[in-house]
Every structure is written in structure tokens, then in C-alpha cells.
């Protein structure tokens, strides 16, 4: 009997061991499946953010005169290339130094240098390469914002020098303050996908640029403000819809996983805010101008998207509509204010990205459901102010130095002729 009992006990132990091994194998398979799904979603989101660069290109091309279309497309093609290379060389390591939490500045290493563990779930819910390429697509967006604001009168060479320094140094430093676990993150500043860290950063740089650059010829006259119409509203509208499409990756990818509940919420708040922005701009522009201005409604959509970006994961769907609506209402008011200050912005980038970026970041404190001590009005104001001040001073200093040395503006003759011919010897249309 004792012999049989021992055999039975051994069989039970053996079966238990086999069951444990099977359970471990099943768990490992499940973990691998989840890791693969999360990684795949980050890469899909990356392609959507990449499409946003096509959206910016067509939007800006539509809002400029046909004699400057080649120039704006050339700049957009160069910006994403510069953004990727500078982020590979120094930007990523500067923005995400790893072991320097709560700091303000770091001394980064050059070039990407991942370890084997960085390609597994030990790194995150995605690989190091997925992390890099997703963040790199964000980096180039800032300089693209500046590109539209300075269109039709800036020299190509100095602009590309500025874009290189801006994406390599300024953007990663302020990004580190929050997303790299720097001092703003420790303070409780909240910016989910970049209303401030990406969009208002581009807007502050654009503001510095247009102050130093001055307005286009004939924009502001003794008789008042002379509107300079873009050459193709269909291109501009196409650009806005491409940007809206890409924003699903911009905000949805910022969840940094394929969490079904959170990703679907972000998709919903993003779209509702965009729709609210269109309605807000429609109402505001009609009250102010007594006409249905397509350019205002298009920028209202973008304003709503920029506005919700800071809190797309913590603002309710009802709150998202309000955030977008107010962003849209602000667009015509902001465009008019900048014109009265004689700050010429051909595409409305400062209104969309700076003004609505500030509003969206503040909206987190008003409508967000952040945990206690995070996203407070004080923390949001400190984040907006510090990032804005650093970005504006950096941009003004770099562009001011370029202006004093090589110059940043084309001649009057070149501007009248158009940058396509004067800079590229190529016309967009035959």
C-alpha cells in the first residue's frame, strides 16, 4: 500500500509540475502576444504621424501663393529628414537620458546605442526602435510649424540651419523636462501628447521668427491690412483632413500601448474636439466677418485638435467638445490680434499651435481627471511659462544671430518674383 501511495504521489507531483510548466508557457505566449500587439500599434501610430507631414505640406502649400509652392514643399521635405537625423544623433538621448530624474539639463551621449534588453518587454511594452521612431516623428513636427509661419520671405539656408539647431537642442531639452522625467514632471505638469511640448513649442519659435523677419511686402499698408490669399483652398482642405487622420496616431499612439479602452477614448475625444473646433470657428468668424470663411474653419479644426492633445486621455467626451469649441472660437480672434500687431503669419500657425496649445494645456486643469497633485492650474501655468520662455529665447537668439550675420530674409526683388524661381529655379505649375 505504501508503495502504491508513493507512486500516486509521484504521479500527482509530476502532473502538477507539467501543469505549472504548461501554465508558464501559456503565460509567456500571452505576454509575447500582448508585447507584439502593443509594439505593432506604436508602429502603426508612427506611420499615421508620418502622414501628418504630408498634411502640413499640402496645407501650407495651399495657403501660400503659387509662386512659393516649391519652396514650402522643399522645406517640409528637408525638415522631416533633418528631424530624423538630429534625433538619431543627439535628440533622443538628450530628451530621454534615463537616470537623471527631476533635472533640468543633461549631458547626453551621441548616437543611439541600445542594449539587447531594449528589444524586449524588459524595456517597455514596445522595442527601443519603436520608441525612437515614434518620438522622432514628433520631433520634426515643431520645425514644420515654423515653416508655415515664415513662408514666402525667409531665406532657405538660414531657415534650415535654424531648424537643425531647434530640433537637435531646444525641442529635446524642454521635452525632457516633462516626458523624460525632468523637473516639470516632478512638479506635476501634465501634457499627454504635446499641446505645449510639441505644438506651443513650435508656436513660440514661429512667433520669434516672424517678429525678426517682418511681414510680407504689401501685407500692412497705410490703408490697413491687405489680405494675401493662398492659391489653392482644395490643397489646404486636403491638408487639414490628412492632419486629422494623422492625429489618431499622434494622440492614440501616445497611450504607448494598445490598451483598448484608453485608445478608443483618445480617438473619440480627439475627433469630438476637432468637430467642436470647426463649429467654434464657424460661429466666431461669421460674427466677426459676416461671411463663411473656409480658412478659419479649417484652422478651427486644427485648433480643436491641438487643444485636446494635452488631455485627450483624461478629459471626458463632453469636456472634449467644450475644449474644441473654445479653441475654434479663439482662432479668428487670435488671427485678428496678430494682424493688428502686424505679425504676419500666412498659415495661422501661431494662432493654431501657440494660442490653442496654451488653451489646451490649461484645459487639463479645468476639465481633466488627473490624480491629485497632477495637472493643477499652478503646474500647468509653470509648464507653459517655462517651456515658452526657453523656446522663445532660444529661437530669438539663434535667428537673431543668423539675421546679424548671413541675413534671414530674401531681397524685395526675390520676394516679388517668388521663392520658387529665386531659390529653386523651378515653378510648381507650368
Kinemage of the C-alpha trace (Angstrom):
@kinemage 1
@onewidth
@group {chain A} dominant
@subgroup {mainchain}
@vectorlist {calphas} color= white
{ca unk a 1} P 0.000 0.000 0.000
{ca unk a 2} L 2.789 2.400 0.895
{ca unk a 3} L 4.445 1.627 -2.462
{ca unk a 4} L 1.265 2.434 -4.383
{ca unk a 5} L 0.794 5.608 -2.317
{ca unk a 6} L 4.280 6.779 -3.232
{ca unk a 7} L 3.633 6.113 -6.915
{ca unk a 8} L 0.387 8.074 -6.744
{ca unk a 9} L 2.099 10.966 -5.005
{ca unk a 10} L 4.843 10.985 -7.630
{ca unk a 11} L 2.217 10.989 -10.391
{ca unk a 12} L 0.391 13.901 -8.729
{ca unk a 13} L 3.635 15.838 -8.323
{ca unk a 14} L 4.564 15.086 -11.937
{ca unk a 15} L 1.184 16.198 -13.248
{ca unk a 16} L 1.316 19.341 -11.072
{ca unk a 17} L 4.757 20.153 -12.441
{ca unk a 18} L 3.539 19.610 -16.019
{ca unk a 19} L 0.521 21.820 -15.341
{ca unk a 20} L 2.760 24.558 -13.940
{ca unk a 21} L 5.033 24.350 -16.976
{ca unk a 22} L 2.038 24.481 -19.303
{ca unk a 23} L 0.660 27.488 -17.412
{ca unk a 24} L 4.012 29.257 -17.599
{ca unk a 25} L 4.233 28.519 -21.322
{ca unk a 26} L 0.700 29.822 -21.877
{ca unk a 27} L 1.506 32.973 -19.882
{ca unk a 28} L 4.707 33.510 -21.840
{ca unk a 29} L 2.758 33.147 -25.091
{ca unk a 30} L 0.131 35.601 -23.853
{ca unk a 31} L 2.815 38.079 -22.765
{ca unk a 32} L 4.526 37.794 -26.135
{ca unk a 33} L 1.219 38.321 -27.893
{ca unk a 34} L 0.489 41.430 -25.834
{ca unk a 35} L 4.015 42.770 -26.392
{ca unk a 36} L 3.696 42.172 -30.152
{ca unk a 37} L 0.285 43.869 -30.283
{ca unk a 38} L 1.480 46.899 -28.345
{ca unk a 39} L 4.609 47.176 -30.463
{ca unk a 40} L 2.611 46.878 -33.671
{ca unk a 41} L 0.217 49.643 -32.588
{ca unk a 42} L 3.121 52.004 -31.855
{ca unk a 43} L 4.468 51.379 -35.364
{ca unk a 44} L 1.036 51.903 -36.945
{ca unk a 45} L 0.728 55.142 -34.959
{ca unk a 46} L 4.169 56.148 -36.240
{ca unk a 47} L 3.007 55.827 -39.843
{ca unk a 48} L -0.025 57.973 -39.027
{ca unk a 49} L 2.192 60.680 -37.532
{ca unk a 50} L 4.376 60.469 -40.643
{ca unk a 51} L 1.291 61.173 -42.760
{ca unk a 52} L 0.853 64.402 -40.798
{ca unk a 53} L 3.931 65.730 -42.587
{ca unk a 54} L 2.096 65.259 -45.871
{ca unk a 55} L -0.811 67.113 -44.266
{ca unk a 56} L 1.402 70.020 -43.229
{ca unk a 57} L 2.934 70.119 -46.713
{ca unk a 58} L -0.393 70.323 -48.542
{ca unk a 59} L -1.919 72.724 -46.001
{ca unk a 60} L 0.988 75.148 -46.216
{ca unk a 61} L 1.221 74.802 -50.000
{ca unk a 62} L -2.455 75.697 -50.297
{ca unk a 63} L -2.173 78.723 -48.031
{ca unk a 64} L 0.764 80.315 -49.921
{ca unk a 65} L 0.777 81.887 -53.370
{ca unk a 66} L 1.605 79.629 -56.276
{ca unk a 67} L 4.979 81.327 -56.761
{ca unk a 68} L 6.129 79.905 -53.404
{ca unk a 69} L 4.775 76.332 -53.504
{ca unk a 70} L 8.033 74.590 -54.447
{ca unk a 71} L 9.808 76.396 -51.621
{ca unk a 72} L 7.300 75.322 -48.961
{ca unk a 73} L 7.370 71.706 -50.184
{ca unk a 74} L 11.162 71.719 -50.248
{ca unk a 75} L 11.303 72.932 -46.646
{ca unk a 76} L 8.835 70.270 -45.497
{ca unk a 77} L 10.825 67.526 -47.200
{ca unk a 78} L 14.033 68.742 -45.588
{ca unk a 79} L 12.516 69.236 -42.139
{ca unk a 80} L 11.482 65.625 -41.625
{ca unk a 81} L 14.889 64.476 -42.850
{ca unk a 82} L 16.682 66.905 -40.525
{ca unk a 83} L 14.378 65.893 -37.673
{ca unk a 84} L 15.084 62.185 -38.025
{ca unk a 85} L 18.844 62.616 -38.328
{ca unk a 86} L 19.275 65.080 -35.468
{ca unk a 87} L 17.063 62.949 -33.233
{ca unk a 88} L 19.229 59.927 -34.099
{ca unk a 89} L 22.438 61.870 -33.477
{ca unk a 90} L 21.617 63.599 -30.180
{ca unk a 91} L 17.925 64.438 -29.702
{ca unk a 92} L 16.626 61.133 -28.344
{ca unk a 93} L 19.437 60.736 -25.809
{ca unk a 94} L 19.010 64.375 -24.740
{ca unk a 95} L 15.252 64.020 -24.278
{ca unk a 96} L 15.344 60.602 -22.592
{ca unk a 97} L 18.623 60.372 -20.653
{ca unk a 98} L 17.321 57.588 -18.417
{ca unk a 99} L 18.896 58.077 -14.992
{ca unk a 100} L 18.522 61.807 -14.316
{ca unk a 101} L 15.017 62.251 -12.941
{ca unk a 102} L 13.887 65.658 -11.743
{ca unk a 103} L 16.674 67.558 -13.504
{ca unk a 104} L 16.650 70.484 -15.923
{ca unk a 105} L 19.672 69.795 -18.167
{ca unk a 106} L 21.703 66.717 -19.028
{ca unk a 107} L 24.911 65.937 -20.879
{ca unk a 108} L 23.762 63.387 -23.449
{ca unk a 109} L 25.706 60.768 -25.314
{ca unk a 110} L 25.752 60.856 -29.089
{ca unk a 111} L 24.082 58.345 -31.422
{ca unk a 112} L 21.642 55.586 -30.493
{ca unk a 113} L 23.183 52.723 -28.534
{ca unk a 114} L 20.524 50.201 -27.421
{ca unk a 115} L 21.293 47.036 -25.491
{ca unk a 116} L 19.799 43.598 -26.334
{ca unk a 117} L 17.320 44.026 -23.463
{ca unk a 118} L 15.960 47.155 -25.145
{ca unk a 119} L 14.409 44.972 -27.820
{ca unk a 120} L 12.274 43.004 -25.360
{ca unk a 121} L 9.434 43.600 -22.902
{ca unk a 122} L 12.125 44.330 -20.299
{ca unk a 123} L 12.413 47.769 -21.949
{ca unk a 124} L 8.704 48.669 -22.217
{ca unk a 125} L 5.561 47.485 -23.977
{ca unk a 126} L 7.439 48.049 -27.253
{ca unk a 127} L 11.019 47.888 -28.511
{ca unk a 128} L 13.638 50.619 -28.345
{ca unk a 129} L 13.437 51.120 -32.107
{ca unk a 130} L 9.666 51.602 -31.979
{ca unk a 131} L 10.117 54.129 -29.193
{ca unk a 132} L 12.741 56.040 -31.142
{ca unk a 133} L 10.959 56.225 -34.484
{ca unk a 134} L 7.641 57.233 -32.902
{ca unk a 135} L 9.291 60.042 -30.922
{ca unk a 136} L 11.399 61.119 -33.908
{ca unk a 137} L 8.262 61.746 -35.959
{ca unk a 138} L 7.098 64.114 -33.222
{ca unk a 139} L 10.394 65.991 -33.198
{ca unk a 140} L 10.191 67.095 -36.815
{ca unk a 141} L 6.681 68.480 -36.317
{ca unk a 142} L 7.898 71.521 -34.361
{ca unk a 143} L 10.037 72.901 -37.162
{ca unk a 144} L 7.229 72.248 -39.651
{ca unk a 145} L 5.030 74.610 -37.635
{ca unk a 146} L 7.659 77.335 -38.017
{ca unk a 147} L 7.934 76.662 -41.741
{ca unk a 148} L 4.378 77.798 -42.450
{ca unk a 149} L 4.585 80.922 -40.302
{ca unk a 150} L 7.676 82.275 -42.095
{ca unk a 151} L 6.546 81.297 -45.590
{ca unk a 152} L 7.122 83.461 -48.675
{ca unk a 153} L 10.019 85.598 -47.390
{ca unk a 154} L 12.666 83.634 -45.475
{ca unk a 155} L 15.985 82.508 -46.942
{ca unk a 156} L 16.197 78.750 -47.325
{ca unk a 157} L 19.734 78.247 -45.981
{ca unk a 158} L 19.343 80.138 -42.684
{ca unk a 159} L 15.957 78.512 -42.095
{ca unk a 160} L 17.463 75.030 -42.439
{ca unk a 161} L 20.283 75.953 -40.044
{ca unk a 162} L 17.714 77.148 -37.510
{ca unk a 163} L 15.565 74.030 -37.966
{ca unk a 164} L 18.585 71.798 -37.349
{ca unk a 165} L 19.567 73.530 -34.099
{ca unk a 166} L 15.970 73.812 -32.951
{ca unk a 167} L 15.153 70.119 -33.372
{ca unk a 168} L 18.549 68.967 -32.096
{ca unk a 169} L 18.713 71.095 -28.938
{ca unk a 170} L 15.691 73.202 -27.990
{ca unk a 171} L 12.885 70.695 -28.505
{ca unk a 172} L 14.618 67.773 -26.705
{ca unk a 173} L 15.548 69.912 -23.687
{ca unk a 174} L 12.013 71.133 -22.993
{ca unk a 175} L 10.648 67.703 -23.873
{ca unk a 176} L 12.944 66.155 -21.275
{ca unk a 177} L 11.511 68.427 -18.589
{ca unk a 178} L 8.225 66.505 -18.777
{ca unk a 179} L 8.432 63.353 -20.904
{ca unk a 180} L 11.987 62.485 -19.871
{ca unk a 181} L 11.072 62.606 -16.145
{ca unk a 182} L 12.603 66.063 -15.644
{ca unk a 183} L 11.657 68.804 -13.215
{ca unk a 184} L 8.259 69.636 -14.726
{ca unk a 185} L 7.232 66.007 -14.449
{ca unk a 186} L 8.208 66.068 -10.774
{ca unk a 187} L 6.177 69.259 -10.344
{ca unk a 188} L 3.045 67.555 -11.687
{ca unk a 189} L 2.825 69.282 -15.089
{ca unk a 190} L 0.623 67.229 -17.432
{ca unk a 191} L 0.808 67.146 -21.216
{ca unk a 192} L -0.374 63.837 -22.638
{ca unk a 193} L 0.639 64.181 -26.289
{ca unk a 194} L 2.107 67.650 -26.644
{ca unk a 195} L -0.241 70.665 -26.704
{ca unk a 196} L 2.682 72.515 -25.113
{ca unk a 197} L 5.684 70.222 -25.584
{ca unk a 198} L 5.159 69.940 -29.352
{ca unk a 199} L 2.617 72.470 -30.587
{ca unk a 200} L 3.131 75.585 -28.492
{ca unk a 201} L 6.886 74.981 -28.705
{ca unk a 202} L 6.558 75.276 -32.480
{ca unk a 203} L 4.288 78.268 -31.997
{ca unk a 204} L 6.730 80.119 -29.729
{ca unk a 205} L 9.534 79.548 -32.236
{ca unk a 206} L 7.262 80.765 -35.029
{ca unk a 207} L 6.444 83.922 -33.061
{ca unk a 208} L 10.130 84.706 -32.549
{ca unk a 209} L 10.760 84.131 -36.243
{ca unk a 210} L 8.001 86.396 -37.571
{ca unk a 211} L 8.994 89.196 -35.179
{ca unk a 212} L 12.564 89.154 -36.519
{ca unk a 213} L 11.555 88.500 -40.114
{ca unk a 214} L 8.872 91.127 -40.562
{ca unk a 215} L 5.710 90.920 -42.690
{ca unk a 216} L 5.426 90.113 -46.370
{ca unk a 217} L 5.588 93.023 -48.801
{ca unk a 218} L 2.249 94.776 -49.108
{ca unk a 219} L 0.602 92.979 -46.201
{ca unk a 220} L 0.246 96.038 -43.982
{ca unk a 221} L -0.329 99.354 -45.762
{ca unk a 222} L -1.359 102.880 -44.828
{ca unk a 223} L -4.884 101.932 -45.858
{ca unk a 224} L -4.912 98.973 -43.495
{ca unk a 225} L -4.391 95.219 -43.633
{ca unk a 226} L -4.353 93.744 -47.135
{ca unk a 227} L -5.358 90.055 -47.213
{ca unk a 228} L -2.950 87.877 -49.232
{ca unk a 229} L -4.921 84.830 -50.332
{ca unk a 230} L -3.423 81.381 -50.712
{ca unk a 231} L -3.505 79.863 -54.164
{ca unk a 232} L -5.364 76.580 -53.514
{ca unk a 233} L -8.079 76.017 -50.922
{ca unk a 234} L -8.549 72.401 -52.104
{ca unk a 235} L -4.912 71.687 -51.168
{ca unk a 236} L -5.380 73.408 -47.812
{ca unk a 237} L -8.549 71.417 -47.070
{ca unk a 238} L -6.828 68.176 -48.062
{ca unk a 239} L -4.001 69.031 -45.690
{ca unk a 240} L -6.373 69.535 -42.767
{ca unk a 241} L -8.107 66.199 -43.326
{ca unk a 242} L -4.745 64.446 -43.613
{ca unk a 243} L -3.693 66.064 -40.341
{ca unk a 244} L -6.922 64.995 -38.643
{ca unk a 245} L -6.291 61.455 -39.886
{ca unk a 246} L -2.696 61.523 -38.659
{ca unk a 247} L -3.779 62.864 -35.277
{ca unk a 248} L -5.268 59.454 -34.452
{ca unk a 249} L -1.670 58.229 -34.376
{ca unk a 250} L -0.339 61.377 -32.706
{ca unk a 251} L -2.758 61.107 -29.768
{ca unk a 252} L -3.683 57.425 -29.964
{ca unk a 253} L -0.058 56.345 -30.133
{ca unk a 254} L 0.746 58.453 -27.082
{ca unk a 255} L -1.138 55.909 -24.982
{ca unk a 256} L 2.079 53.909 -25.574
{ca unk a 257} L 0.165 50.639 -25.662
{ca unk a 258} L -2.768 49.089 -27.480
{ca unk a 259} L -4.958 49.407 -24.371
{ca unk a 260} L -8.408 49.072 -25.997
{ca unk a 261} L -10.331 51.254 -23.544
{ca unk a 262} L -7.849 54.121 -23.454
{ca unk a 263} L -7.033 54.156 -27.184
{ca unk a 264} L -10.722 54.199 -28.107
{ca unk a 265} L -11.358 57.040 -25.618
{ca unk a 266} L -8.490 59.068 -27.086
{ca unk a 267} L -9.778 58.518 -30.632
{ca unk a 268} L -13.186 59.766 -29.541
{ca unk a 269} L -12.055 62.841 -27.602
{ca unk a 270} L -9.678 63.765 -30.441
{ca unk a 271} L -12.409 63.705 -33.085
{ca unk a 272} L -15.028 65.427 -30.955
{ca unk a 273} L -12.622 68.253 -30.164
{ca unk a 274} L -11.814 68.674 -33.860
{ca unk a 275} L -15.518 68.859 -34.675
{ca unk a 276} L -16.061 71.330 -31.854
{ca unk a 277} L -13.212 73.441 -33.212
{ca unk a 278} L -14.881 73.642 -36.621
{ca unk a 279} L -18.168 74.806 -35.082
{ca unk a 280} L -16.438 77.328 -32.829
{ca unk a 281} L -14.504 78.887 -35.717
{ca unk a 282} L -17.624 78.858 -37.910
{ca unk a 283} L -19.577 80.852 -35.313
{ca unk a 284} L -16.773 83.204 -34.342
{ca unk a 285} L -15.689 84.038 -37.892
{ca unk a 286} L -19.268 84.695 -39.047
{ca unk a 287} L -19.946 87.016 -36.116
{ca unk a 288} L -16.690 88.903 -36.788
{ca unk a 289} L -16.551 88.948 -40.598
{ca unk a 290} L -20.166 88.270 -41.669
{ca unk a 291} L -19.006 85.597 -44.085
{ca unk a 292} L -18.352 81.859 -44.074
{ca unk a 293} L -14.547 81.781 -44.085
{ca unk a 294} L -13.214 78.350 -45.057
{ca unk a 295} L -9.686 79.122 -43.891
{ca unk a 296} L -10.967 79.931 -40.400
{ca unk a 297} L -12.990 76.717 -40.178
{ca unk a 298} L -10.023 74.653 -41.376
{ca unk a 299} L -7.795 76.251 -38.758
{ca unk a 300} L -10.607 75.802 -36.237
{ca unk a 301} L -10.436 72.052 -36.796
{ca unk a 302} L -6.689 72.135 -36.222
{ca unk a 303} L -7.152 74.353 -33.177
{ca unk a 304} L -9.522 71.807 -31.668
{ca unk a 305} L -7.018 69.027 -32.329
{ca unk a 306} L -4.176 70.986 -30.764
{ca unk a 307} L -6.361 71.920 -27.806
{ca unk a 308} L -7.332 68.353 -26.868
{ca unk a 309} L -3.832 66.945 -27.313
{ca unk a 310} L -2.698 67.776 -23.757
{ca unk a 311} L -5.590 65.957 -22.092
{ca unk a 312} L -7.075 63.547 -24.608
{ca unk a 313} L -6.731 60.687 -22.138
{ca unk a 314} L -8.038 62.480 -19.031
{ca unk a 315} L -10.781 64.741 -20.395
{ca unk a 316} L -14.290 63.340 -20.833
{ca unk a 317} L -16.021 63.256 -24.204
{ca unk a 318} L -18.298 66.107 -23.085
{ca unk a 319} L -15.288 68.098 -21.945
{ca unk a 320} L -13.545 67.436 -25.266
{ca unk a 321} L -16.388 69.115 -27.168
{ca unk a 322} L -16.079 72.207 -24.951
{ca unk a 323} L -12.277 72.295 -25.278
{ca unk a 324} L -12.532 72.079 -29.070
{ca unk a 325} L -15.353 74.624 -29.272
{ca unk a 326} L -13.401 77.217 -27.281
{ca unk a 327} L -10.256 76.546 -29.336
{ca unk a 328} L -12.273 77.180 -32.512
{ca unk a 329} L -13.742 80.389 -31.088
{ca unk a 330} L -10.208 81.599 -30.340
{ca unk a 331} L -8.893 81.144 -33.891
{ca unk a 332} L -10.456 84.202 -35.625
{ca unk a 333} L -9.844 86.342 -32.529
{ca unk a 334} L -6.185 85.339 -32.456
{ca unk a 335} L -5.637 85.775 -36.195
{ca unk a 336} L -7.131 89.278 -35.984
{ca unk a 337} L -4.985 90.160 -32.961
{ca unk a 338} L -1.752 89.060 -34.629
{ca unk a 339} L -2.660 91.054 -37.742
{ca unk a 340} L -3.312 94.179 -35.666
{ca unk a 341} L 0.108 93.701 -34.092
{ca unk a 342} L 1.499 93.433 -37.660
{ca unk a 343} L 2.775 89.909 -37.053
{ca unk a 344} L 2.352 88.262 -40.435
{ca unk a 345} L 1.632 84.520 -40.348
{ca unk a 346} L 0.460 83.218 -43.749
{ca unk a 347} L -0.975 79.932 -42.441
{ca unk a 348} L -2.144 80.939 -38.957
{ca unk a 349} L 0.388 78.677 -37.238
{ca unk a 350} L 0.791 80.937 -34.212
{ca unk a 351} L -2.969 81.026 -33.657
{ca unk a 352} L -3.437 77.274 -34.112
{ca unk a 353} L -0.377 75.913 -32.355
{ca unk a 354} L 0.601 78.609 -29.850
{ca unk a 355} L -2.728 80.030 -28.698
{ca unk a 356} L -4.680 76.761 -28.841
{ca unk a 357} L -1.717 74.874 -27.398
{ca unk a 358} L -1.755 77.154 -24.362
{ca unk a 359} L -5.531 76.828 -24.044
{ca unk a 360} L -5.434 73.040 -24.303
{ca unk a 361} L -2.752 72.758 -21.636
{ca unk a 362} L -4.776 74.924 -19.256
{ca unk a 363} L -7.899 72.894 -20.086
{ca unk a 364} L -6.320 69.855 -18.391
{ca unk a 365} L -6.635 71.670 -15.046
{ca unk a 366} L -10.229 72.695 -15.816
{ca unk a 367} L -11.662 69.515 -17.353
{ca unk a 368} L -9.144 66.747 -16.634
{ca unk a 369} L -9.472 63.873 -14.210
{ca unk a 370} L -5.780 63.673 -13.286
{ca unk a 371} L -4.735 62.198 -9.965
{ca unk a 372} L -4.244 64.554 -7.042
{ca unk a 373} L -1.298 66.906 -7.425
{ca unk a 374} L -1.015 66.328 -11.176
{ca unk a 375} L -2.251 68.783 -13.783
{ca unk a 376} L -3.091 71.526 -11.314
{ca unk a 377} L -3.566 75.048 -12.639
{ca unk a 378} L -0.286 76.105 -10.985
{ca unk a 379} L 1.675 73.230 -12.527
{ca unk a 380} L 0.159 73.869 -15.961
{ca unk a 381} L 0.959 77.580 -15.824
{ca unk a 382} L 4.543 76.904 -14.742
{ca unk a 383} L 4.952 74.395 -17.580
{ca unk a 384} L 3.521 76.737 -20.206
{ca unk a 385} L 5.593 79.686 -18.963
{ca unk a 386} L 8.932 77.922 -18.571
{ca unk a 387} L 8.769 75.999 -21.843
{ca unk a 388} L 7.535 79.085 -23.695
{ca unk a 389} L 10.229 81.347 -22.263
{ca unk a 390} L 13.071 78.924 -23.007
{ca unk a 391} L 11.836 78.218 -26.538
{ca unk a 392} L 11.257 81.870 -27.411
{ca unk a 393} L 14.670 82.989 -26.095
{ca unk a 394} L 16.483 80.123 -27.852
{ca unk a 395} L 14.696 80.760 -31.167
{ca unk a 396} L 15.107 84.534 -30.982
{ca unk a 397} L 18.821 84.180 -30.183
{ca unk a 398} L 19.563 81.727 -33.000
{ca unk a 399} L 17.528 83.593 -35.607
{ca unk a 400} L 18.845 86.940 -34.359
{ca unk a 401} L 22.423 85.719 -34.801
{ca unk a 402} L 21.629 84.457 -38.295
{ca unk a 403} L 19.972 87.772 -39.147
{ca unk a 404} L 23.024 89.715 -37.985
{ca unk a 405} L 25.461 87.538 -39.930
{ca unk a 406} L 24.084 85.937 -43.094
{ca unk a 407} L 20.639 87.526 -43.099
{ca unk a 408} L 17.341 85.659 -42.899
{ca unk a 409} L 15.170 87.489 -45.422
{ca unk a 410} L 15.277 87.417 -49.207
{ca unk a 411} L 15.532 90.676 -51.155
{ca unk a 412} L 12.410 92.577 -52.209
{ca unk a 413} L 13.068 91.613 -55.822
{ca unk a 414} L 13.323 87.909 -54.903
{ca unk a 415} L 10.161 88.094 -52.814
{ca unk a 416} L 8.210 89.750 -55.625
{ca unk a 417} L 9.489 87.193 -58.099
{ca unk a 418} L 8.663 84.299 -55.787
{ca unk a 419} L 10.913 81.925 -53.896
{ca unk a 420} L 10.284 79.060 -56.305
{ca unk a 421} L 12.295 80.805 -59.009
{ca unk a 422} L 14.690 82.835 -56.850
{ca unk a 423} L 15.640 79.912 -54.527
{ca unk a 424} L 14.983 76.831 -56.664
{ca unk a 425} L 14.726 77.919 -60.330
{ca unk a 426} L 11.651 75.737 -60.576
{ca unk a 427} L 7.945 76.556 -60.859
{ca unk a 428} L 5.276 74.420 -59.201
{ca unk a 429} L 2.934 74.816 -62.172
{ca unk a 430} L 3.694 75.146 -65.857
